[in-house]
Amino acid sequence: METNLHSPQRRLIELRIEHADLNALVDRVSHALPLDELMLQRLKKRRLRLRDLIAAMELKLDPKEPA
């Protein structure tokens, strides 16, 4: 079976992995001394954009049924 390397499902998995990596990085940076607040702010902003992108892709791939 041929795997589609550019499928939306695969992209969603990659985004989830990147989000998890950013979570770990935010934790490390927030506990590092001296605290680099600008870097922490940028990482959190990137993490939030990823979360929004993941949510949009999930909705597109599996739309909710109308009630």
N, C-alpha and C positions, 0 to 999 in steps of 0.2 A: 504494500500500500504506500502510495506516494504522500509525503507530508507537505502541506502547503506552508511554507515558511513565512508567508505574508498574510495569513488569514487573520481576521479580526480577533478570533479566540486566542491565537498565539500572541498577538499584540497586547491583549488584555492581561495575559499571564506575565508578559515582560513588564508591563506597567505596575502590576501588583508586586513583583519582585523589586522593582526600583523604589516603590513606595516603602516597602519593608526595609530596604537598605537605608533609605533616608531617615526612617524612624530610628534605626540604630545609630546613625550618624548624629542626629539631633540629640539623642541621649548622651553620646560621648562628648559632644561639644558643650552641652549644657552643664556637664560636670567637670569640664576642664578649667584649669586655672592658668593664666588669667582668662576670664570669660570674654570671648569674642562675640559681642552682642550683634554686630552687623552680620557676621557670618551666620549666627544662629537665626536671625530674622530672615535672611535670604533662604536658608534651608527650609525653614517652616513655611515660607511663601511657596517655594517649589513643591513641597510636600502637599500643600493645600491644592495647588493647581493639578497635581497628579490625582489627588482624591476626586476632584471634580471631573476630570477627564475619565477616570475609571467608572464613576457613577454614570456618566453620559453614555459610555460604551456599553455598560451592562444594560441600561435601559433600551439602547438601540438593538442589542442582540437578543434581549428577552423582554419585549414590551409587556407591560401589565395589561391584563384583560379588563375591559370596561365592566363595571358592576351590573 
